[in-house]
Amino acid sequence: MVAETNDSGFEQEVLKADKAIVDFWAEWCGPCRMIGPSLEELSNEMTTIKFFKMNVDQNQQTPAKYGIRSIPTLLLFAKGELKGQIIGALPKDSLKQKIEQVFA
């Protein structure tokens, strides 16, 4: 399951997790909606990773802090430390491969 997070909950939810992925997205973003189902599937397959999404229109502090300039952007964290990012709408297999490389 991909959980919703926001500026106020980001530190507690994302940075406290062993492994977490945050999908920065917006309602109006077509490519964001394209990768949504893939992330949902991956969250069910990769159960050691917590998946989150953050709406950049409703939350602006966190995207600004991490320099999010285009969406969709995925940030990958391990124990609160930024380990990688994936920019753009990639097919599910490509997303999974990149995630596995970061968390290997």
Biotite code that builds the C-alpha atoms (Angstrom):
import biotite.structure as struc

atoms = struc.array([
    struc.Atom([0.000, 0.000, 0.000], chain_id="A", res_id=1, res_name="MET", atom_name="CA", element="C"),
    struc.Atom([1.185, 3.509, -0.832], chain_id="A", res_id=2, res_name="VAL", atom_name="CA", element="C"),
    struc.Atom([0.416, 5.842, 2.073], chain_id="A", res_id=3, res_name="ALA", atom_name="CA", element="C"),
    struc.Atom([-0.119, 9.587, 1.802], chain_id="A", res_id=4, res_name="GLU", atom_name="CA", element="C"),
    struc.Atom([2.376, 11.770, 3.671], chain_id="A", res_id=5, res_name="THR", atom_name="CA", element="C"),
    struc.Atom([2.658, 15.524, 4.148], chain_id="A", res_id=6, res_name="ASN", atom_name="CA", element="C"),
    struc.Atom([5.098, 18.192, 5.307], chain_id="A", res_id=7, res_name="ASP", atom_name="CA", element="C"),
    struc.Atom([4.201, 17.764, 8.969], chain_id="A", res_id=8, res_name="SER", atom_name="CA", element="C"),
    struc.Atom([4.342, 13.946, 8.986], chain_id="A", res_id=9, res_name="GLY", atom_name="CA", element="C"),
    struc.Atom([7.334, 13.491, 6.689], chain_id="A", res_id=10, res_name="PHE", atom_name="CA", element="C"),
    struc.Atom([10.023, 13.275, 9.342], chain_id="A", res_id=11, res_name="GLU", atom_name="CA", element="C"),
    struc.Atom([8.078, 10.917, 11.601], chain_id="A", res_id=12, res_name="GLN", atom_name="CA", element="C"),
    struc.Atom([6.783, 8.641, 8.831], chain_id="A", res_id=13, res_name="GLU", atom_name="CA", element="C"),
    struc.Atom([9.495, 8.637, 6.185], chain_id="A", res_id=14, res_name="VAL", atom_name="CA", element="C"),
    struc.Atom([12.764, 9.443, 7.919], chain_id="A", res_id=15, res_name="LEU", atom_name="CA", element="C"),
    struc.Atom([12.100, 7.040, 10.810], chain_id="A", res_id=16, res_name="LYS", atom_name="CA", element="C"),
    struc.Atom([11.489, 4.087, 8.446], chain_id="A", res_id=17, res_name="ALA", atom_name="CA", element="C"),
    struc.Atom([14.229, 1.551, 7.700], chain_id="A", res_id=18, res_name="ASP", atom_name="CA", element="C"),
    struc.Atom([13.622, 1.940, 3.965], chain_id="A", res_id=19, res_name="LYS", atom_name="CA", element="C"),
    struc.Atom([11.171, 4.368, 2.402], chain_id="A", res_id=20, res_name="ALA", atom_name="CA", element="C"),
    struc.Atom([10.267, 5.685, -1.019], chain_id="A", res_id=21, res_name="ILE", atom_name="CA", element="C"),
    struc.Atom([8.405, 8.951, -1.517], chain_id="A", res_id=22, res_name="VAL", atom_name="CA", element="C"),
    struc.Atom([6.615, 9.670, -4.777], chain_id="A", res_id=23, res_name="ASP", atom_name="CA", element="C"),
    struc.Atom([6.309, 13.427, -5.323], chain_id="A", res_id=24, res_name="PHE", atom_name="CA", element="C"),
    struc.Atom([3.264, 13.932, -7.558], chain_id="A", res_id=25, res_name="TRP", atom_name="CA", element="C"),
    struc.Atom([0.278, 16.145, -8.397], chain_id="A", res_id=26, res_name="ALA", atom_name="CA", element="C"),
    struc.Atom([-3.307, 15.522, -9.570], chain_id="A", res_id=27, res_name="GLU", atom_name="CA", element="C"),
    struc.Atom([-2.754, 17.297, -12.894], chain_id="A", res_id=28, res_name="TRP", atom_name="CA", element="C"),
    struc.Atom([0.415, 15.330, -13.725], chain_id="A", res_id=29, res_name="CYS", atom_name="CA", element="C"),
    struc.Atom([-0.285, 12.646, -16.348], chain_id="A", res_id=30, res_name="GLY", atom_name="CA", element="C"),
    struc.Atom([3.023, 10.768, -15.933], chain_id="A", res_id=31, res_name="PRO", atom_name="CA", element="C"),
    struc.Atom([2.437, 10.760, -12.139], chain_id="A", res_id=32, res_name="CYS", atom_name="CA", element="C"),
    struc.Atom([-0.877, 9.000, -12.649], chain_id="A", res_id=33, res_name="ARG", atom_name="CA", element="C"),
    struc.Atom([0.815, 6.548, -15.029], chain_id="A", res_id=34, res_name="MET", atom_name="CA", element="C"),
    struc.Atom([3.298, 5.271, -12.437], chain_id="A", res_id=35, res_name="ILE", atom_name="CA", element="C"),
    struc.Atom([0.764, 5.190, -9.580], chain_id="A", res_id=36, res_name="GLY", atom_name="CA", element="C"),
    struc.Atom([-0.463, 1.631, -10.286], chain_id="A", res_id=37, res_name="PRO", atom_name="CA", element="C"),
    struc.Atom([3.131, 0.371, -10.689], chain_id="A", res_id=38, res_name="SER", atom_name="CA", element="C"),
    struc.Atom([4.106, 1.830, -7.316], chain_id="A", res_id=39, res_name="LEU", atom_name="CA", element="C"),
    struc.Atom([1.025, 0.253, -5.738], chain_id="A", res_id=40, res_name="GLU", atom_name="CA", element="C"),
    struc.Atom([2.070, -3.158, -7.140], chain_id="A", res_id=41, res_name="GLU", atom_name="CA", element="C"),
    struc.Atom([5.684, -2.691, -6.052], chain_id="A", res_id=42, res_name="LEU", atom_name="CA", element="C"),
    struc.Atom([4.579, -1.750, -2.541], chain_id="A", res_id=43, res_name="SER", atom_name="CA", element="C"),
    struc.Atom([2.841, -5.131, -2.314], chain_id="A", res_id=44, res_name="ASN", atom_name="CA", element="C"),
    struc.Atom([5.873, -6.995, -3.722], chain_id="A", res_id=45, res_name="GLU", atom_name="CA", element="C"),
    struc.Atom([8.661, -5.161, -1.870], chain_id="A", res_id=46, res_name="MET", atom_name="CA", element="C"),
    struc.Atom([7.283, -5.442, 1.650], chain_id="A", res_id=47, res_name="THR", atom_name="CA", element="C"),
    struc.Atom([10.485, -4.373, 3.439], chain_id="A", res_id=48, res_name="THR", atom_name="CA", element="C"),
    struc.Atom([10.121, -0.875, 1.952], chain_id="A", res_id=49, res_name="ILE", atom_name="CA", element="C"),
    struc.Atom([7.502, 1.679, 2.993], chain_id="A", res_id=50, res_name="LYS", atom_name="CA", element="C"),
    struc.Atom([5.977, 3.540, 0.056], chain_id="A", res_id=51, res_name="PHE", atom_name="CA", element="C"),
    struc.Atom([4.595, 7.068, 0.383], chain_id="A", res_id=52, res_name="PHE", atom_name="CA", element="C"),
    struc.Atom([3.259, 9.732, -1.942], chain_id="A", res_id=53, res_name="LYS", atom_name="CA", element="C"),
    struc.Atom([3.287, 13.465, -1.402], chain_id="A", res_id=54, res_name="MET", atom_name="CA", element="C"),
    struc.Atom([1.142, 15.941, -3.321], chain_id="A", res_id=55, res_name="ASN", atom_name="CA", element="C"),
    struc.Atom([3.457, 18.835, -4.239], chain_id="A", res_id=56, res_name="VAL", atom_name="CA", element="C"),
    struc.Atom([0.557, 21.271, -4.622], chain_id="A", res_id=57, res_name="ASP", atom_name="CA", element="C"),
    struc.Atom([-0.589, 20.714, -1.026], chain_id="A", res_id=58, res_name="GLN", atom_name="CA", element="C"),
    struc.Atom([2.897, 20.337, 0.497], chain_id="A", res_id=59, res_name="ASN", atom_name="CA", element="C"),
    struc.Atom([5.648, 22.701, -0.557], chain_id="A", res_id=60, res_name="GLN", atom_name="CA", element="C"),
    struc.Atom([8.225, 22.643, 2.259], chain_id="A", res_id=61, res_name="GLN", atom_name="CA", element="C"),
    struc.Atom([9.491, 19.086, 1.745], chain_id="A", res_id=62, res_name="THR", atom_name="CA", element="C"),
    struc.Atom([9.733, 19.239, -2.071], chain_id="A", res_id=63, res_name="PRO", atom_name="CA", element="C"),
    struc.Atom([11.618, 22.556, -1.744], chain_id="A", res_id=64, res_name="ALA", atom_name="CA", element="C"),
    struc.Atom([13.964, 21.095, 0.875], chain_id="A", res_id=65, res_name="LYS", atom_name="CA", element="C"),
    struc.Atom([14.902, 18.220, -1.442], chain_id="A", res_id=66, res_name="TYR", atom_name="CA", element="C"),
    struc.Atom([15.041, 20.323, -4.613], chain_id="A", res_id=67, res_name="GLY", atom_name="CA", element="C"),
    struc.Atom([12.159, 18.637, -6.427], chain_id="A", res_id=68, res_name="ILE", atom_name="CA", element="C"),
    struc.Atom([11.946, 20.424, -9.778], chain_id="A", res_id=69, res_name="ARG", atom_name="CA", element="C"),
    struc.Atom([9.997, 17.956, -11.898], chain_id="A", res_id=70, res_name="SER", atom_name="CA", element="C"),
    struc.Atom([7.425, 15.311, -11.160], chain_id="A", res_id=71, res_name="ILE", atom_name="CA", element="C"),
    struc.Atom([7.087, 12.443, -10.821], chain_id="A", res_id=72, res_name="PRO", atom_name="CA", element="C"),
    struc.Atom([10.232, 12.191, -8.703], chain_id="A", res_id=73, res_name="THR", atom_name="CA", element="C"),
    struc.Atom([10.862, 9.329, -6.305], chain_id="A", res_id=74, res_name="LEU", atom_name="CA", element="C"),
    struc.Atom([13.245, 9.808, -3.399], chain_id="A", res_id=75, res_name="LEU", atom_name="CA", element="C"),
    struc.Atom([14.669, 6.690, -1.764], chain_id="A", res_id=76, res_name="LEU", atom_name="CA", element="C"),
    struc.Atom([15.632, 6.821, 1.914], chain_id="A", res_id=77, res_name="PHE", atom_name="CA", element="C"),
    struc.Atom([17.380, 4.334, 4.201], chain_id="A", res_id=78, res_name="ALA", atom_name="CA", element="C"),
    struc.Atom([17.239, 5.099, 7.921], chain_id="A", res_id=79, res_name="LYS", atom_name="CA", element="C"),
    struc.Atom([16.547, 8.770, 7.230], chain_id="A", res_id=80, res_name="GLY", atom_name="CA", element="C"),
    struc.Atom([19.377, 9.199, 4.739], chain_id="A", res_id=81, res_name="GLU", atom_name="CA", element="C"),
    struc.Atom([18.673, 10.051, 1.100], chain_id="A", res_id=82, res_name="LEU", atom_name="CA", element="C"),
    struc.Atom([20.113, 7.185, -0.956], chain_id="A", res_id=83, res_name="LYS", atom_name="CA", element="C"),
    struc.Atom([18.820, 7.899, -4.443], chain_id="A", res_id=84, res_name="GLY", atom_name="CA", element="C"),
    struc.Atom([16.248, 9.442, -6.708], chain_id="A", res_id=85, res_name="GLN", atom_name="CA", element="C"),
    struc.Atom([14.327, 8.384, -9.780], chain_id="A", res_id=86, res_name="ILE", atom_name="CA", element="C"),
    struc.Atom([12.927, 11.101, -12.036], chain_id="A", res_id=87, res_name="ILE", atom_name="CA", element="C"),
    struc.Atom([10.207, 10.516, -14.599], chain_id="A", res_id=88, res_name="GLY", atom_name="CA", element="C"),
    struc.Atom([7.619, 7.868, -15.380], chain_id="A", res_id=89, res_name="ALA", atom_name="CA", element="C"),
    struc.Atom([9.399, 4.575, -15.895], chain_id="A", res_id=90, res_name="LEU", atom_name="CA", element="C"),
    struc.Atom([7.865, 1.156, -16.536], chain_id="A", res_id=91, res_name="PRO", atom_name="CA", element="C"),
    struc.Atom([7.352, -1.011, -13.450], chain_id="A", res_id=92, res_name="LYS", atom_name="CA", element="C"),
    struc.Atom([10.294, -3.334, -14.240], chain_id="A", res_id=93, res_name="ASP", atom_name="CA", element="C"),
    struc.Atom([12.672, -0.371, -14.614], chain_id="A", res_id=94, res_name="SER", atom_name="CA", element="C"),
    struc.Atom([11.444, 1.155, -11.363], chain_id="A", res_id=95, res_name="LEU", atom_name="CA", element="C"),
    struc.Atom([11.939, -2.141, -9.539], chain_id="A", res_id=96, res_name="LYS", atom_name="CA", element="C"),
    struc.Atom([15.450, -2.570, -10.950], chain_id="A", res_id=97, res_name="GLN", atom_name="CA", element="C"),
    struc.Atom([16.511, 0.944, -9.912], chain_id="A", res_id=98, res_name="LYS", atom_name="CA", element="C"),
    struc.Atom([15.003, 0.519, -6.439], chain_id="A", res_id=99, res_name="ILE", atom_name="CA", element="C"),
    struc.Atom([16.830, -2.794, -5.974], chain_id="A", res_id=100, res_name="GLU", atom_name="CA", element="C"),
    struc.Atom([20.126, -1.181, -7.060], chain_id="A", res_id=101, res_name="GLN", atom_name="CA", element="C"),
    struc.Atom([19.769, 1.580, -4.462], chain_id="A", res_id=102, res_name="VAL", atom_name="CA", element="C"),
    struc.Atom([18.755, -0.744, -1.632], chain_id="A", res_id=103, res_name="PHE", atom_name="CA", element="C"),
    struc.Atom([21.118, -3.617, -2.539], chain_id="A", res_id=104, res_name="ALA", atom_name="CA", element="C"),
])
